[in-house]
Amino acid sequence: MRLGIALLLPAVALAQPPSFTAESVRPALGNRPAKLDPGMWLSIYGEHLGPAATCNGAARDGQFPTELCDVQVFLAGRNTGLQ
């Protein structure tokens, strides 16, 4: 199964569009690409993926926010939790 990843960022706040490759989507703390599985934590490495200022999110009732610093990530059309 192939998963599509999309980042939705506010166009007004961005000087340049986000940039990443399929190879830059990896299991969290992983050093190389691997098959993605449901429930897996993953990291997306690239450029212009969010605001310049650091932003942290916290889980509430076991759920991570689906929007953080005006950034959203969708996997296979589904909004994902961000940390």
ChimeraX attribute file (.defattr): number of C-alpha atoms within 10 A of each C-alpha:
attribute: neighborCount
match mode: 1-to-1
recipient: residues
	/A:1	7
	/A:2	8
	/A:3	13
	/A:4	11
	/A:5	16
	/A:6	15
	/A:7	16
	/A:8	14
	/A:9	20
	/A:10	14
	/A:11	9
	/A:12	6
	/A:13	10
	/A:14	14
	/A:15	8
	/A:16	10
	/A:17	12
	/A:18	15
	/A:19	12
	/A:20	14
	/A:21	10
	/A:22	12
	/A:23	11
	/A:24	15
	/A:25	20
	/A:26	20
	/A:27	18
	/A:28	11
	/A:29	9
	/A:30	11
	/A:31	9
	/A:32	10
	/A:33	13
	/A:34	11
	/A:35	11
	/A:36	15
	/A:37	11
	/A:38	5
	/A:39	6
	/A:40	11
	/A:41	14
	/A:42	16
	/A:43	13
	/A:44	17
	/A:45	15
	/A:46	13
	/A:47	11
	/A:48	15
	/A:49	19
	/A:50	22
	/A:51	14
	/A:52	8
	/A:53	6
	/A:54	7
	/A:55	10
	/A:56	8
	/A:57	14
	/A:58	12
	/A:59	11
	/A:60	8
	/A:61	6
	/A:62	7
	/A:63	10
	/A:64	15
	/A:65	16
	/A:66	17
	/A:67	17
	/A:68	17
	/A:69	14
	/A:70	12
	/A:71	15
	/A:72	20
	/A:73	19
	/A:74	16
	/A:75	13
	/A:76	12
	/A:77	11
	/A:78	12
	/A:79	16
	/A:80	14
	/A:81	17
	/A:82	19
	/A:83	13
